[in-house]
Amino acid sequence: MRRVRLGVALALAALCAHARAADALYVVEQVVVSVSSTADGSGERIGTLKSGDRVELIERAGEAVHVRLADGRDGWLRAIYLSGDEPLRPRLQQSEAEVTRLKAEVSRLQAEASAAASMHSAAPAAAAPTEDAEARAPGALFSAPDSAPRRLWPWVGGITLLALALGFALGWRMLDRTIRKKYGGLKIY
């Protein structure tokens, strides 16, 4: 009775392993791999796989993987040459196609926006004077300044650089004096 239970358990485990083992794996980027008839690689060469080729996982044995090739043959190769991720080249091509599609969509939307803006700007041009003209009238309390605002960042950057250069020069001069006093007028550096 015990042997029957053990046999049933082993059969179920083998079925589960076979169902789980049907994972798709891909050959990693930029390699050509030989597929061997034995797990240690010393057997007959069954075929070769290139980057991106898809194989079906049958079983794993340490660093070796038993796989089924696309033509139905099965063989062994090292696990480091396989990855569960789809190769990068097809994903890159899909991403490039998506970028091209999105660029076309952006161009179309920009054309629609410019057409809508030109239609919108043509209608109010014939209308009465706007509130902006009244606000800019001389003597208005909150009128906008006539000149463009000054940009302070170039001045701040220039002053900062000047201060750094001046600090460097003063520091160098103080160091020079200290060294001359200490060593009697000789430059040691």
C-alpha positions in Angstrom: 0.0 0.0 0.0 2.8 2.3 0.9 4.6 1.7 -2.4 1.4 2.5 -4.3 1.1 5.8 -2.5 4.8 6.5 -3.2 4.3 5.6 -6.8 1.3 7.9 -7.1 3.1 10.7 -5.4 6.1 10.3 -7.7 3.8 10.3 -10.8 2.1 13.5 -9.6 5.4 15.1 -9.0 6.6 14.2 -12.5 3.4 15.5 -14.0 3.8 18.8 -12.1 7.4 19.1 -13.1 6.5 18.5 -16.7 3.7 21.1 -16.6 6.0 23.6 -14.9 8.9 22.8 -17.2 7.2 24.1 -20.3 8.5 27.6 -19.7 9.8 29.6 -22.6 13.4 30.7 -22.5 15.5 32.8 -24.8 19.2 32.7 -25.7 20.9 35.8 -24.2 22.2 38.7 -26.4 25.2 38.5 -28.7 26.1 34.8 -28.5 26.0 31.6 -30.6 25.6 28.5 -28.4 26.2 24.8 -29.1 23.5 22.4 -28.0 24.9 19.0 -26.9 23.4 15.6 -26.4 24.7 15.3 -22.9 24.5 17.6 -19.8 28.3 17.9 -19.4 28.7 19.1 -23.0 31.0 16.2 -24.0 28.4 14.5 -26.2 27.4 14.9 -29.8 26.6 18.4 -31.0 22.9 18.6 -31.8 22.8 22.1 -33.2 23.4 25.8 -32.5 21.3 28.6 -31.2 21.7 32.3 -31.8 20.8 35.3 -29.7 17.0 35.6 -29.4 16.2 32.0 -30.4 13.4 30.6 -28.3 13.6 27.2 -26.6 11.3 25.2 -24.3 12.6 24.2 -20.9 12.4 20.5 -20.1 14.5 20.2 -17.0 17.4 21.8 -15.0 20.3 19.8 -13.7 22.8 22.1 -11.9 24.4 24.5 -14.4 23.0 22.5 -17.4 19.5 22.9 -18.9 17.7 20.3 -21.0 15.7 22.2 -23.7 13.6 21.4 -26.7 14.5 23.3 -29.8 12.1 24.9 -32.3 12.5 22.0 -34.7 11.5 19.5 -32.0 15.0 18.1 -31.2 16.1 18.3 -27.6 19.6 18.8 -26.1 21.6 20.3 -23.3 23.3 23.6 -22.8 24.6 25.8 -19.9 22.0 27.8 -18.0 24.0 31.0 -18.2 23.2 31.3 -21.9 19.5 31.4 -21.3 17.2 34.1 -20.0 13.4 34.2 -19.3 13.2 37.7 -20.7 12.4 38.4 -24.3 15.5 39.6 -26.2 16.2 43.3 -26.4 16.2 43.7 -30.2 12.4 42.9 -30.7 11.5 45.0 -27.7 13.6 47.9 -29.1 11.9 47.6 -32.4 8.5 47.7 -30.7 9.5 50.7 -28.7 10.8 52.5 -31.8 7.5 51.8 -33.6 5.6 53.2 -30.6 7.8 56.3 -30.5 7.2 56.9 -34.3 3.4 56.5 -33.8 3.5 58.9 -30.8 5.5 61.5 -32.8 2.9 61.3 -35.6 0.1 61.8 -33.0 1.9 64.8 -31.5 2.4 66.4 -35.0 -1.3 65.9 -35.7 -2.3 67.4 -32.4 0.0 70.4 -32.9 -1.5 71.0 -36.3 -5.0 70.9 -34.8 -4.0 73.3 -32.0 -2.4 75.8 -34.4 -5.5 75.7 -36.6 -7.8 76.2 -33.6 -5.6 79.1 -32.4 -5.6 80.8 -35.8 -9.4 80.5 -35.9 -9.7 81.9 -32.3 -7.3 84.8 -32.9 -9.1 85.9 -36.1 -12.5 86.3 -34.3 -11.6 88.7 -31.4 -9.3 90.9 -33.6 -12.4 92.9 -34.8 -13.8 93.2 -31.3 -13.6 96.3 -29.1 -10.4 97.4 -27.3 -9.4 94.9 -24.6 -9.0 95.4 -20.9 -5.2 95.2 -21.3 -5.1 98.4 -23.3 -7.1 100.1 -20.5 -4.8 98.7 -17.8 -1.7 100.0 -19.6 -3.0 103.5 -19.9 -0.8 106.1 -18.2 -1.7 106.7 -14.6 -3.3 103.3 -14.1 -2.8 102.0 -10.6 -1.6 98.5 -11.5 -0.3 99.0 -15.0 2.3 96.6 -16.3 5.8 98.0 -16.7 6.8 99.0 -20.2 10.3 97.6 -20.1 11.1 93.9 -19.8 12.2 92.7 -16.4 15.9 92.6 -15.8 17.6 89.3 -15.6 19.7 89.0 -12.4 21.2 85.6 -12.9 24.0 86.6 -15.3 25.0 89.4 -12.8 24.9 87.0 -9.8 27.0 84.4 -11.7 29.5 87.0 -12.8 29.9 88.5 -9.3 30.3 85.0 -7.9 33.0 84.1 -10.4 34.8 87.4 -9.7 34.6 86.7 -5.9 36.0 83.2 -6.4 38.9 84.5 -8.5 39.7 87.2 -6.0 39.6 84.7 -3.1 41.9 82.3 -5.0 44.4 85.2 -5.7 44.4 86.4 -2.1 44.8 82.8 -0.8 47.7 82.2 -3.1 49.4 85.4 -2.1 49.1 84.6 1.6 50.4 81.1 1.1 53.4 82.6 -0.9 54.2 85.0 1.9 54.0 82.4 4.6 56.3 80.0 2.7 58.8 82.8 2.1 58.9 83.8 5.8 59.3 80.2 6.9 62.1 79.3 4.5 63.9 82.6 4.2 62.7 83.8 0.8 63.0 80.5 -1.1 60.2 79.1 -3.1 59.9 75.5 -2.2 56.8 74.6 -4.2 
